[in-house]
Amino acid sequence: MSKPRVIIVGAGIAGPVLAVFLKKRGYDPVIYERLPGPGEGGLGFTLQPNGIRVLSLIPELLEQIPGHSPNRMIHCSCLGGVEDILIDSDISPATMRERFGFPVIGVRRPEFQQLLIDTAEKHGIEIKWGHQAMEFEQREDAVDVTFANGTKDTASFVVGCDGLHSNTRTALFGKEKADFTGMVRVGGVSPTPPALQGTLALVNNYGDGRHMIAYPVAEDRYSWAVTTRGPEAKEDWRTQNAEQQNEIRKGPLSAWGFGAGDLVKTGQKIVKYGLYDRPELESWFKGRIVLLGDAAHPTSPHLAQGANQAFEDIYHFVRLLGKHNPSADQLSTKFLLRVFTDYQDLRLLRTSELVRGSRRQGEIRVVEGVDACRARDEAIRAGLNDDAARRAHDELLSGPFTVNEM
């Protein structure tokens, strides 16, 4: 009997990881990606212990991750020329492994995506570039997918991993406008500034109406992004032209303390983009088509959980497939309904809470006015002793499993 064919729409971060797990479970996944090849766009993000826990189930992957782990997490504030450290905590690899089993790793998105693509291909998974999924026709036992270039393919089921601007989501639930959060980001990659040399810290730097996140992605490189309120900027990840980059390098952000200004002044391939999320869905599937990761629950980046929650989705989705179909047989619609419903019921509420929490965190970080900023800074400082918040944070990083059931 032939293996069940699975079409995965999207070769970003979630798609290749899902494909590897499905292949290992006995399915026949193929990835279709609308772009002509791996993207150079995007900055960096942090792999958190909960996401790395899922990736650790792929042999030899962790050792190849192209990134770097910070030793400290520093929250600092610059108001009226006064620099103040609000929190300075130990998040070194040794400490994080002791607490959660895995470290925090800062990665550049293009390099990490390339690793995942290479890993998928080593597992015999085909990635078809330049194929934008446009139409999905469901039959009793299969889904026919038509792509913009005229190509057609058929699968037992389809998983939409095609991100914020998901065509799969649109095909299932109609067009909807992505919600602009009212915030924009400017970011780049820079040499490690003098203020952070020898420290390798993940730094949250707060100012009046602005916030910077910065973390090492190599021994001598930092990825950074500054969030402010501003008019909508299209999320196309394109580098600003030379004149625009120089304006940013020489602008008011270049005078920021704690090394933030140096990061801005030396920024390379600076990009500017809006921050978006989407309305919560009541369901993530119809028939034989299901959504996963940002296609299901796109989020602003303020909790650093976007990619990590996609990996949690993958763990539970594949675990439930294995639970209900251990032999990887051909799948009835009734069977898929059970798997998709269990997956959705387990993940929808949780991810919705995180999307809302991320937006709230963004609102808190970029308050305007000295009095409001001082109140924000004191709340951040007091948060160090908030037992409930600490328990919630520890629970998040300890997921999605203690004993692998995949």
C-alpha positions in Angstrom: 0.0 0.0 0.0 1.3 3.5 -0.9 2.2 5.9 1.8 -0.3 8.8 2.4 0.8 11.8 0.5 0.8 15.1 2.3 1.1 18.5 0.7 2.7 21.1 2.9 2.2 24.7 1.8 5.2 26.8 2.8 9.0 26.2 3.1 9.6 28.8 5.8 10.4 27.7 9.3 7.5 25.3 10.2 7.1 23.5 6.8 10.5 21.7 6.6 10.3 20.6 10.3 6.8 19.2 9.9 7.9 17.4 6.7 10.8 15.7 8.5 8.6 14.4 11.3 5.9 13.2 8.9 8.5 11.4 6.8 9.8 9.7 9.9 6.3 8.6 10.8 5.8 6.9 7.4 4.0 9.6 5.4 5.1 11.0 2.0 5.3 14.8 2.4 6.1 17.2 -0.4 6.6 21.0 0.2 5.4 23.7 -2.1 6.7 27.2 -1.7 5.6 30.3 -3.6 9.1 32.0 -3.5 11.6 30.9 -6.2 14.2 29.9 -3.5 15.2 30.3 0.1 14.6 33.9 1.3 17.3 36.3 2.3 14.8 38.5 4.1 14.1 38.6 7.8 16.4 39.3 10.7 16.7 37.0 13.6 14.8 35.4 16.4 15.5 33.4 19.5 14.9 29.7 19.8 13.6 29.1 23.3 13.9 25.8 25.3 10.3 24.8 24.4 11.0 25.0 20.7 14.4 23.5 20.9 12.9 20.6 22.8 10.9 19.7 19.7 13.8 20.2 17.4 15.9 17.9 19.6 13.8 15.0 18.3 15.5 15.3 14.9 18.9 13.5 15.2 22.0 15.7 14.9 20.0 18.9 14.2 20.8 20.8 17.3 24.5 20.5 16.8 24.2 22.3 13.5 22.1 25.3 14.5 23.9 28.4 13.3 23.5 30.7 16.2 24.8 31.8 19.6 23.5 31.6 23.2 23.5 34.7 25.4 24.9 34.5 29.0 22.8 37.3 30.6 19.4 38.9 30.1 19.5 42.6 30.8 16.5 44.9 30.9 17.7 48.5 30.9 16.2 52.0 30.5 17.4 55.2 29.0 15.3 58.2 30.0 16.4 61.8 29.9 20.0 60.8 29.5 19.9 58.6 32.6 20.8 54.9 32.1 19.4 52.4 34.6 19.6 48.6 34.8 16.2 47.2 35.7 17.0 43.5 35.7 20.2 41.5 35.1 19.7 37.7 35.2 21.6 34.6 34.3 20.4 32.8 31.2 23.7 31.2 30.3 23.5 27.8 28.5 24.5 26.0 31.7 21.8 27.7 33.8 19.1 27.2 31.1 20.0 23.5 30.6 19.8 23.0 34.4 16.4 24.6 34.6 14.8 23.6 31.3 17.1 21.1 29.6 18.0 23.4 26.7 19.5 26.9 26.2 18.3 30.0 24.4 19.9 30.4 21.0 19.8 33.5 18.9 19.7 32.8 15.2 19.5 34.7 11.9 16.4 33.6 10.1 18.0 33.1 6.6 20.7 30.8 8.0 18.4 28.8 10.2 15.8 28.4 7.4 18.6 27.1 5.1 19.6 24.5 7.7 16.0 23.3 7.9 15.7 23.1 4.1 19.0 21.1 4.0 17.7 18.8 6.7 14.5 18.1 4.9 16.2 17.3 1.7 18.6 15.0 3.5 15.5 13.1 4.6 14.4 12.7 1.0 11.8 15.4 1.0 11.2 17.3 -2.2 10.7 21.1 -2.1 9.1 22.6 -5.1 10.0 26.3 -5.3 8.0 28.9 -7.3 4.7 27.2 -6.7 2.0 29.4 -5.2 -1.0 27.4 -4.0 -4.2 29.1 -5.4 -7.1 26.6 -5.4 -8.0 23.6 -3.2 -10.7 21.2 -4.3 -11.7 18.6 -1.7 -12.9 15.2 -2.6 -14.1 12.3 -0.4 -10.7 10.9 0.0 -8.2 13.5 -1.3 -7.4 17.2 -1.9 -6.5 18.5 -5.4 -4.3 21.6 -5.3 -3.8 24.0 -8.2 -0.8 26.4 -8.3 -0.5 29.7 -10.0 1.8 28.3 -12.6 -0.8 25.7 -13.7 0.8 22.8 -11.8 -1.6 20.4 -10.1 -1.1 17.8 -7.4 -3.2 15.6 -5.2 -2.7 14.6 -1.5 -4.5 12.7 1.2 -4.4 16.0 3.2 -2.9 19.4 3.1 -1.2 21.4 5.9 -1.0 25.2 5.4 2.3 26.4 6.9 2.3 29.6 4.7 2.6 32.2 7.4 0.9 35.5 8.0 -0.3 36.0 4.4 -1.5 32.4 4.1 -3.3 31.5 0.9 -4.4 28.3 2.5 -6.2 30.2 5.3 -7.8 32.5 2.7 -9.0 29.5 0.7 -10.6 28.0 3.9 -12.1 31.0 5.5 -12.1 33.9 3.0 -10.1 37.1 2.8 -9.5 39.0 5.9 -7.2 42.0 6.6 -4.2 41.4 8.7 -4.4 43.5 11.9 -1.7 46.2 12.0 -0.7 46.6 15.6 0.2 50.3 15.2 3.8 49.4 15.7 6.7 49.3 13.2 10.2 47.8 13.6 13.6 48.9 12.3 16.3 46.2 12.6 19.6 44.9 11.3 22.7 42.9 12.2 25.7 44.6 13.6 29.2 43.9 15.1 29.1 43.4 18.8 29.3 46.9 20.3 32.0 47.7 22.9 29.4 47.9 25.7 28.5 44.3 25.2 31.8 42.7 24.4 32.6 39.9 26.8 29.0 39.9 28.1 27.0 38.4 25.2 23.7 39.5 26.7 20.1 39.4 25.5 19.2 43.1 26.0 15.8 44.7 26.3 16.5 48.5 26.1 13.5 50.8 26.9 13.1 54.4 26.0 10.4 57.0 25.6 8.1 55.4 23.0 10.6 52.9 21.9 12.0 49.5 22.7 15.0 47.6 21.4 15.6 43.8 21.6 19.2 42.7 20.8 20.9 39.4 21.2 24.0 37.6 19.8 23.7 35.4 16.7 27.4 34.7 16.5 30.6 35.4 18.5 30.9 38.8 17.0 27.4 39.7 15.7 24.2 40.9 17.2 20.7 40.9 15.7 18.6 43.9 16.8 15.2 45.4 16.3 13.7 48.7 17.5 9.9 48.9 18.0 8.1 52.3 17.8 4.6 53.5 17.1 4.2 54.7 13.5 2.4 54.5 10.2 1.9 51.2 8.6 4.9 49.8 6.8 4.5 46.8 4.5 6.0 43.6 5.9 8.1 42.7 2.8 11.5 42.3 4.6 13.2 44.3 1.9 16.4 46.1 2.9 16.1 49.9 3.0 18.0 51.7 0.3 21.4 53.2 1.1 20.0 56.7 1.8 17.3 55.3 4.1 19.8 53.2 6.0 22.1 56.1 6.5 19.2 58.2 7.8 18.5 55.5 10.4 22.2 55.1 11.3 22.6 58.9 11.9 19.2 59.4 13.4 18.2 59.9 17.1 18.4 56.1 17.8 22.2 56.3 17.3 22.6 58.2 20.6 20.9 55.5 22.7 22.8 54.1 25.6 23.9 50.6 26.7 25.3 49.8 23.3 22.0 50.3 21.5 23.2 53.4 19.6 26.3 51.6 18.5 24.2 48.8 17.1 22.1 51.2 15.1 25.2 53.2 13.8 26.9 50.0 12.5 23.7 48.2 11.3 24.0 46.1 8.1 21.1 45.4 5.7 18.7 47.5 7.8 15.0 46.7 7.2 11.8 48.4 8.3 8.5 46.5 8.6 5.1 46.7 10.3 4.0 44.3 13.0 0.8 42.4 12.5 -1.4 39.7 13.9 -4.8 38.4 12.8 -8.2 37.9 14.3 -8.6 34.6 16.2 -10.1 31.8 14.2 -12.9 29.6 15.6 -11.5 26.7 13.7 -8.1 25.8 12.0 -9.4 23.3 9.5 -12.0 22.3 7.0 -12.3 18.8 5.7 -8.8 17.6 4.8 -7.0 20.9 5.0 -5.5 22.2 8.3 -3.5 25.2 9.4 -0.3 25.3 11.5 2.0 27.9 12.9 1.6 31.5 11.7 -1.0 30.5 9.2 -3.2 29.6 12.2 -2.1 32.0 14.8 0.2 34.8 13.5 1.6 36.9 16.3 3.6 40.0 17.0 7.1 39.1 18.2 7.1 40.6 21.7 7.0 37.2 23.5 9.6 35.6 21.2 7.3 32.6 20.7 6.3 32.7 17.0 8.6 29.9 15.7 8.6 28.1 19.0 4.8 27.8 19.1 4.9 26.5 15.5 7.2 23.8 16.7 4.8 23.0 19.5 2.0 22.7 17.0 4.1 20.3 15.0 4.8 18.1 18.0 1.2 17.7 19.0 -0.1 17.4 15.4 2.3 14.5 14.6 1.8 13.0 18.0 -1.9 12.8 17.4 -1.5 11.4 13.9 0.6 8.7 15.5 -1.9 8.1 18.3 -4.8 7.6 15.9 -3.0 6.1 12.9 0.1 4.3 14.2 0.6 2.4 11.0 0.4 5.5 8.8 -2.4 4.0 6.7 -4.5 5.8 4.2 -6.8 8.2 6.0 -10.6 8.5 6.0 -12.2 11.9 6.4 -13.7 10.7 9.6 -10.3 9.8 11.0 -8.8 13.2 9.9 -11.7 15.0 11.6 -10.8 13.3 14.9 -7.1 14.2 14.6 -7.7 17.8 13.5 -10.3 18.4 16.2 -8.0 17.0 18.9 -5.1 19.2 17.6 -7.2 22.3 17.4 -8.8 21.8 20.8 -5.4 21.4 22.4 -3.7 24.3 20.7 -6.2 27.0 19.7 -6.9 28.5 23.1 -3.3 28.4 24.2 -1.9 30.1 21.1 -4.7 32.7 21.2 -3.7 33.6 24.8 -0.1 34.0 23.6 -1.1 36.2 20.7 -3.0 38.5 23.0 -0.2 38.5 25.5 2.3 39.4 22.9 0.3 42.4 21.7 -0.1 43.6 25.4 3.6 43.3 25.9 4.2 45.4 22.9 1.8 48.1 24.1 3.6 48.2 27.5 7.1 48.5 26.0 6.5 51.5 23.8 4.5 53.8 26.1 5.1 57.5 25.6 5.8 60.3 28.1 8.4 60.3 31.0 5.9 59.5 33.7 4.4 56.6 31.8 7.9 55.3 31.0 9.0 55.4 34.6 5.9 53.5 35.7 6.7 50.9 33.0 10.3 50.6 34.2 9.1 50.1 37.8 6.6 47.4 36.7 9.4 45.6 34.8 11.7 45.8 37.9 8.9 44.5 40.1 8.1 41.7 37.7 11.3 40.0 38.9 9.5 39.1 42.1 6.2 38.2 40.6 5.8 34.5 41.5 2.8 34.0 39.2 4.5 35.5 36.2 7.6 33.5 36.9 5.6 30.2 37.1 3.8 30.9 33.9 7.2 31.7 32.2 8.7 28.5 33.5 5.7 26.5 32.4 5.9 27.9 28.9 9.6 27.1 28.5 9.1 23.6 29.9 6.7 22.6 27.2 5.4 20.9 25.1 6.3 17.6 26.8 8.3 16.1 29.5 8.2 12.6 28.1 8.2 12.3 24.3 5.0 10.7 23.1 5.5 11.3 19.4 
